[in-house]
Amino acid sequence: MKSITQSITRHTFLLLSLHLLLAGCASTSMERSDDARTTMQTVENDIQRIVVQLDATGQSLDNLVNFNQTDVKKAFDEFAANVEKIEKMEKSFSAHADKMQARGKEYFAEWKKEGTTYDNPDIQALSDQRRDELGTAYGRIAQSGVSVKSAFKTYVSDVQEIRTFLSTDLTSKGIDAIVEVSRRSVRDGTNLKYAIKNMQGVIESVKDEMAQTR
């Protein structure tokens, strides 16, 4: 009788342990999903601020090189302040985009690892299909992120150099000399704004796909 009781107790303990283990795996998977979505939301928040700042930086540069500008010192100070803001945003965006990509890789790598445990071929196929669909979508974020990061870095470098040039030659001739470069930089900022908003659209679609509500 004692042996039967011990056997039942041991069996119950094993079932409870298995249940807790599976629950832990599910929880960990959901946590990884939440982490991935959180990093996407952080980048999306960055983008919303960057879009506004790109407009402000471009407008202040346009005002500075405007032929009718009467207070070039004030205009230059406003432009320089905006350059400082966009510099900080570029660094923050780059770091957050890298973190988002790393979280995505971790999420899909662990999903693939866990997917190999399915014995039911139909469930395995569904898991592989969903992982591939989301992986492809997430890949589009990474691709757009690479081009946006590069364009963003180039843009910031350009406005920094324009600021440096004008800080040493804020004369009529100095401003005239850099007008075309400045206007091209403003156009580049506009193009960057559209590219980064497109990236935001991709992030939103993937974030919605990974949401745990219907």
Secondary structure, DSSP 8 states (H G I E B T S, - for coil): -HHHHHHHHHHHHHHHHHHHHHHHHHHHHHHHHHHHHHHHHHHHHHHHHHHHHHHHHHHHHHHHH-TT-S-HHHHHHHHHHHHHHHHHHHHHHHHHHHHHHHHHHHHHHHHHHHHTT--SHHHHHHHHHHHHHHHHHHHHHHHHHHHHHHHHHHHHHHHHHHHHHHHH--SHHHHHHTHHHHHHHHHHHHHHHHHHHHHHHHHHHHHHHT-S--
